[in-house]
Amino acid sequence: MLKPEAKERPNVEDLLNLPQVSMRLRERALKRNRVHMKKKEEEVLKKESQLKEKEEQLQKREKELDDQESKIEELEREV
């Protein structure tokens, strides 16, 4: 890389293909991917929690509606 003649110096592709450089680039990419996956995992866990909460609310509401329906049916029978 220190040669005065540009033709004698390695180009960028040659430098990126050096084992030390390519290994560092792969390590950096893996770290970025790991961080990205961790964020996605946290988002999924948060969504799961929200969905579970919504499901519980829906089940509660469904039970309330069933109870109301039963009361209405009872009232209709009395009439």
C-alpha positions in Angstrom: 0.0 0.0 0.0 3.0 2.3 0.4 4.3 2.0 -3.1 4.6 5.3 -4.9 3.2 3.9 -8.2 -0.6 3.5 -8.1 -0.5 0.5 -10.4 1.6 -1.4 -7.9 -0.7 -0.7 -4.9 -3.6 -3.0 -4.2 -7.1 -1.7 -5.0 -10.0 -1.6 -2.6 -11.3 -5.0 -3.6 -7.9 -6.6 -2.9 -7.8 -5.0 0.5 -11.3 -6.1 1.4 -10.4 -9.6 0.4 -7.6 -9.8 2.9 -8.5 -12.4 5.6 -8.0 -9.9 8.5 -10.1 -7.2 6.9 -12.9 -9.5 5.6 -13.1 -11.2 9.1 -13.4 -7.8 10.8 -16.1 -6.8 8.3 -18.0 -10.0 8.9 -17.7 -9.6 12.7 -19.1 -6.0 12.4 -22.0 -7.2 10.3 -22.8 -10.0 12.7 -22.8 -7.6 15.7 -25.1 -5.2 13.8 -27.4 -8.1 13.0 -27.4 -9.3 16.6 -28.4 -5.9 17.8 -31.1 -5.7 15.2 -32.4 -9.2 16.1 -32.4 -8.3 19.8 -34.5 -5.2 19.1 -36.9 -7.2 16.9 -37.2 -9.9 19.7 -38.0 -7.2 22.2 -40.7 -5.8 19.9 -42.2 -9.2 19.4 -42.3 -9.9 23.1 -43.9 -6.5 23.7 -46.5 -7.3 20.9 -47.2 -10.7 22.5 -47.8 -9.1 25.8 -50.2 -6.5 24.2 -52.0 -9.2 22.4 -52.4 -11.3 25.5 -53.8 -8.3 27.3 -56.2 -7.6 24.5 -57.3 -11.3 24.5 -58.0 -11.2 28.2 -60.0 -8.0 27.7 -62.0 -9.6 24.9 -62.7 -12.7 27.0 -63.9 -10.6 29.8 -66.1 -8.6 27.5 -67.4 -11.8 25.9 -68.3 -13.2 29.4 -70.1 -9.9 30.2 -72.1 -10.1 27.0 -73.0 -13.8 27.7 -74.2 -12.8 31.1 -76.3 -10.0 29.7 -77.7 -12.3 27.1 -78.6 -14.9 29.8 -80.4 -12.2 31.8 -82.3 -11.0 28.8 -83.4 -14.6 28.1 -84.5 -15.0 31.7 -86.5 -11.8 31.5 -88.1 -12.9 28.2 -89.2 -16.2 29.8 -90.7 -14.4 32.7 -92.8 -12.3 30.4 
